[in-house]
């Protein structure tokens, strides 16, 4: 069977007959040698028309050359006629080929190419590096001083940004910026220093984003050049004897070329596939940007190679030498030579050659094979591979499908077996569609397409995907290899449909669904919330995301069904997002640490889930710059920012970084929102649905109290967690055991104190001699058999230990007549003091029959070490290791067995019951129902004597109204 590489080689040799295919040589043929200079060529640059180069030697003018003929097109002089070639260290050509900029010991000169004359002279100081921005509108240069950089407007020559750290008087022997390079998006500038480090700076103000060292501080070898990869992901630098590859987002080294060369210059191809270097060892070398390995053999010279450049179409390699000659190579020759010498370069060469329309020769061959033998699958195999290489994906898929049909129809059983290597298009398409629908189940109902600015529902998103290059590539790749690779499909689908969420403080004029539906967001009048939405979409697009979501306009707030679904799904949307952007509109660009904590955003109710749910989050200031200039990529990994958030919210860093929804620690979660506000009062409760992992009806127009009652019922009913009864303030009208407002949870939650191990052992030993062990075991059994708390018909069935109140005495030192203070005595308990706005009627003259009151201890199995099989799934996931089941503060004594007997467990329980506890005061109603008497302070009670177990035997299930 013919392979694609064989076809590619054949097509290459047909189209580019530079030498016989059989020739085996380590050196490819030169396309051109230009001999117009009499001394060392110091700089070279290729025009964007790929037909001209500009060079400069140490004793000559700047010269422009025609690549094809090698003839000089013209030279450039300073106005006085002074030859400036000796001073030039760096050259650059503008993207539109209209300007040349030269930089050297006399400063910077901007030349008009058409008129062959100087336009401007800038910065009359020694300059060793210069470059144009990708759009040609700005010019950057590095000057004397290892931290000195300027950026100019190329049209007006006005200084746009400047960075100067040292006095202006310099000479060429001083430290300097030896290399400058704009990032592909023009937003960053990489600066290579003679002192061995590389700075990455913002181009709007030249503020440093980060710095990293190409050489150890002790060595301080100069970094002689720097370039960006076209995708902006890598930086590549040369120092005295190193070619190094760096992650451009953080400066971490990701590769280094082997060997020790004395590098003078480097360049990168426009497709980002290879690097070229010129060295003092008289060579020019090519390096793969993916593997960081050399491609083929070095291009040998008889003299030092001083400078190198690559044409914008990546087809020409141009370098200057110490002998004054300029050498021009065809990259095709260089790569094909490497391929013929070493087959490991085949795939690299084929990717390069076929990507430059050489696939057309292969396609022509494929059509001839199909014409000669229509029943054979070979022609279709050649065709689909060539079409895929040429990025004609629809035709490639059609040809591949035709090939599979030929494989199925062939009479040769061995060839039919080849069909098993592939997957039918219909089967792949069905699998992709299933993956898409699965992905969108956890995605917002509508998303903004950041490239077009249109709002798209799910059907529109699917249509866009099915027409996209990503879908066609995925379909083709999945058809090419059996069995079906669902991991590849799910990964590609997840990447395409990844979205960015916005967390922000609503303003008065936020755009709603009807304001943007069917319109281009970027074309709307950019004021107020529209401007914020536009900049959010721009930011998401710049970060590489196709989809973005904002709560103001991506939800139909007039549709109750959709609104309820959105509120209940919002936590999942934030959690599944690729990124959540938090926009702090009131945090100025100059803000320092602490501004996030003081932002109005940090007072809102909904924002709690919006910073807990996401796995990746970035905080942006009012000017859409990153908070604290933290470019880490995920502020949940920033210890500084997370510590600030912990200090302001009271939520520990571990929870902030890796929160999981559920019922666990319900009281603590209620406290998180107890001081926050929402525009609609019931939203403060709805914002907790996702945090607790519950789905409840959203009933806008209900009271906050009613919404809270429904949530608390769900928490108690599903988890049996009675810590939500730990509140102070007014009681709900729905049930006296529930608070009227979430603000009742402001106080810290009560936690049963743990006893040190020695104290527990001592207490247990004392009880063995003072209590009836059988009675203790009976109490243990009673408590162990209690049912979990539950709501039935709006009534709370509450398990507890009851202590009858025997005496209530009202104090006369009242608080302005609003609250009443009572001294309480109850059987088995130490005396209590209670302050309440309720009047206890037991001793009221108007009450003919004394009302019964009880101090009760709500029963929580978890607090007393008993197994709780009703716990939610989160507790199961976080269950302790066997070695952690017995905590150190309750470890067994030396003489106790490893497995406690029933008596030991009972005595340990009695010790716990002897500790102070948060109690409730309840009043009996008609029949056997009870109501809680609300208090403005937590009621703390304590048993008089642990040994008096009889006083703790009143174990019951109260029905609370």
Residue, then its C-alpha position, 0 to 999 in steps of 0.5 A: x500500500x502506498x504511504x502518504x510520505x512516499x507520495x509526499x516525497x514523490x510530489x516534492x521531487x516533482x515540484x522542487x527538482x533542486x537535485x536528484x532524489x538519490x543524492x545523499x549529501x549532508x549539505x543542501x544546495x544554496x539558492x543564492x550567495x549575495x556578495x555585496x559587502x566587503x566586511x562582516x554582515x551585522x544584521x539581516x531582515x527579510x521583507x514580508x513580500x519574501x522577495x527582498x532582504x535588507x542587510x548591513x555590514x560593519x563598514x557599509x551602508x544599509x543595502x536592500x537586495x533582490x533575493x531571486x537575482x542577488x542584485x542590489x536594489x538600493x542603499x540607505x544613508x544618513x542626511x549628512x552622507x555619513x556612513x552609518x553601517x558600522x553602528x547598526x546592531x539591529x534591523x527590522x522591516x514593518x509588516x507593510x514593507x514600507x519602513x525599515x528601522x535600524x538601531x545602533x550606536x547612534x540611536x534609531x533611524x526610521x527609513x522610508x523604503x520607497x523613497x530610500x531616505x530617512x524619516x525620523x531619528x529617535x533616541x540618540x543613544x546606543x541601541x542594540x535591539x529593535x522590533x515592530x509590533x505585529x500590526x506595525x503601529x508601534x516600535x520597541x527598542x532596548x537601550x543602554x542600561x539592563x532595564x531600559x526600554x521604550x515604545x514609540x508610535x511609528x506614525x507620530x514617533x510619540x513615546x507611548x511607554x518608557x522604562x528607565x531605571x538608570x542615568x541617561x549617559x551610557x556607552x556600548x560597554x555598559x549593560x543593555x537590553x540585547x533583544x526585544x520581541x512583541x508577543x503575537x497579540x501585541x500585549x506583551x514585550x519580552x526583553x533580553x538583558x545582557x545581565x542574564x535575565x528576561x523580563x516580560x512586560x505589558x506593552x501599554x505601560x511597560x510594567x513588568x509582569x515577571x522576570x526569570x533568569x536564563x543564566x544563574x545569577x553568579x554567571x550573568x551571561x548575556x541573553x543575546x536574543x529572544x523570540x516568541x512562538x507564533x501561538x504565544x505559548x513559548x519564548x525562545x532565547x539564546x545566551x552565550x552558549x545556550x538555546x533555551x525554550x520557556x513557558x511564556x506564561x510563567x518563565x519556566x524552562x521547558x527545553x534546552x538545545x543540546x551541545x554548546x555553541x556560541x550563538x550570535x542570532x536566532x529567528x523563528x518560522x512564521x508557522x512556529x515549527x522551527x528555530x534557526x540559529x547562527x553561531x561562532x562555530x561557523x554553522x547555521x542550525x535548525x531546531x524543532x520547537x516541539x522536540x527542541x532537537x536539531x533538525x538534520x545536520x548543521x549548515x557549515x560555513x567557512x567563517x563565523x555565521x553572524x546573523x540569521x533570518x527566516x522569510x515570513x512564508x517560512x520558505x527562505x533561510x537567510x544568514x550573514x557571515x563574517x566574510x561579508x557574504x549573505x547566503x540564501x537557502x531554500x528551507x525545502x532543500x534543508x528539510x528534504x536533505x535531513x529527511x533523506x539522511x534520517x527517516x526520523x525526519x520524514x513526518x516533520x518534513x511531510x508536515x511542512x512540505x504538504x502544508x505548503x500546497x505541495x499536497x496538490x501534487x499528491x492529490x493529482x496522483x490520487x485522482x490518477x490512481x482512482x481514474x485507472x482503477x476506480x474499484x481500488x481503495x488505494x486512490x481514495x486513501x491517497x486522496x483523503x490523506x492529501x485532502x486532510x493535509x491540505x485542510x480540506x476536511x469535508x472532502x477528506x471525510x468524503x474520500x475516507x468514507x468512499x475508501x471504507x466503501x471500497x474496502x467493504x466491497x472488495x472480493x479480497x478477504x485480506x483487504x476487507x480486513x483492513x476495514x476493521x482499522x477504521x470506524x464508519x462516519x455514521x457511528x462516529x457522528x452518533x458518538x460525537x452527538x451523544x458526547x455533545x448532549x451530555x456536555x451541554x446537560x451541565x452547561x448554561x442554557x444560553x451562551x455568548x459566542x465571543x468571536x461574533x458577539x451573538x447570544x446562542x441557545x443550545x441548538x445554535x451552539x450545536x449548529x456552530x460546532x457541526x460546521x466548525x473545523x474542530x468537529x471535522x478534525x474530530x470526525x476524521x481523526x475518530x474515523x481513522x482508528x478503531x475502536x472508537x476513542x470516546x476519551x478523544x471525543x469527550x476531550x475535544x467536545x469539552x474543549x470546544x464547549x468550554x465557557x467562562x462565567x462572569x461574577x460581578x456586582x450588578x449596576x443599575x443599567x445591566x443588559x437583559x436578554x431582550x437587549x442583546x438577543x439577535x444583536x451583536x454585543x460588540x455593536x451595541x452602545x458601550x455604556x454602563x453594563x453593556x461596556x462591562x459585558x463587551x469587555x468581559x467577552x473580549x477578555x474571554x476571547x483573548x484568553x482563548x475561550x469561545x463561549x461566555x456567560x453573564x447572569x444579567x442577559x443569558x437568562x430569561x427572567x420572565x420565564x419562571x420555569x427557566x428562571x427556576x432551572x437556572x437558579x438550581x443549576x447555577x452552582x454546577x455551571x460555575x463549577x463546570x466552567x473553564x474559568x470564572x472571571x470576577x470583575x471588581x468594578x470598585x477596585x482601582x488599578x492602583x489598589x493594593x492587598x485588601x481592596x478585594x476584601x473591601x469591595x462591594x462584590x464581597x458583600x453580596x449573597x450570590x457571590x459566595x457560590x460564585x467563588x466557591x464553585x469554580x475550579x479556576x478563577x481570576x479577579x480583575x480590577x476596574x480597568x480589567x487588569x489582574x488583581x495584584x498583577x497576579x498572572x498565575x493563571x488561577x487565583x485559587x492557587x495564589x496564597x496571597x489572594x486566598x488568604x485575603x478572601x479567608x480573612x474577609x469571609x471567614x471561610x478557610x483557604x482549603x474550603x475556598x480552593x476545593x469546596x464540595x457542596x453537601x449538607x455537612x457543616x450546615x450551620x457553618x455554611x449558613x453563617x457564611x451568608x448571614x451578613x450578606x445582602x441581595x437585591x431580592x430578599x429571598x435570593x439570600x436563601x436561593x443562593x445557598x441551594x447549590x452550596x447545600x446541593x439541593x434542588x427546591x422550587x424557586x418562588x419569587x415573591x415569597x418571603x425570605x423567612x418562607x424560603x429559609x424555612x423550606x431550605x432548613x426543612x430540607x437540610x434537617x430532613x435529608x441529613x438529620x443535622x440539628x446544628x441548624x437549630x443553633x441560632x439566636x434571635x426571633x423564631x420563624x412563624x412556620x416552626x418555633x425551632x427555626x429562625x425568622x432570618x438567616x442573620x440569626x446565624x451570625x454568631x460562631x457555631x457551638x461545638x462540643x468541646x473535646x476532652x484531652x485523652x488523660x482527662x477522659x481516661x480519668x473521668x471514666x475511671x472515676x465513674x466506674x466507682x460512682x455510677x451504676x454501670x447498668x443504668x449508664x448502659x441503659x441510657x446509652x441504649x435509649x439514645x442509640x435507638x432514637x430516631x433521627x429528627x424529621x419534619x412531618x406536616x410542618x412539625x419537627x420531630x426532635x430527639x432530645x434529653x429533657x430536663x423539667x424546669x422547676x423554677x422561673x424567677x424574673x429579674x427586675x433589671x430589664x432592658x428598656x422593657x423589650x427583653x426579660x431576664x429570667x433565672x431558671x432552675x431545672x432538675x439535674x442542671x446547674x442554674x441558668x440565666x435566660x434573656x428573651x423578649x417572650x414572657x414566660x407565663x408559668x408564674x403569670x397571674x393571668x395563667x390559671x394553669x401553670x405551663x410546663x417548661x423544659x430545658x432540652x438537649x437536642x440529640x446529635x449522634x455525631x457529637x457523641x461518637x455514635x455511628x450516624x448512618x443517615x449522613x450524606x454522601x459527602x461524609x462517606x467520601x470523607x470518612x476517616x481512616x481506621x486509625x483516625x476513628x478513635x481521636x487522640x483526646x479520647x484514646x483508651x487507657x493502658x488497661x482498656x482493651x482495643x475494642x471497647x466493651x459496652x460498659x466502656x462506651x456507656x461511661x465515655x458517653x456519660x462523660x460527654x453528657x457532663x460537658x456544657x451544651x447549647x440548650x433549648x427552652x421549650x414550653x408545652x402546648x395543649x396536648x403533647x406539642x411544644x414550642x421553643x422559647x426564642x432567646x437573644x443569647x445562646x442558652x448554655x447548660x450543664x448537668x450538676x453531677x455526671x454520676x446522677x444518671x437518673x436526671x438524664x434518663x428523660x429521653x424522648x421525641x418531642x413534637x415541636x410546633 
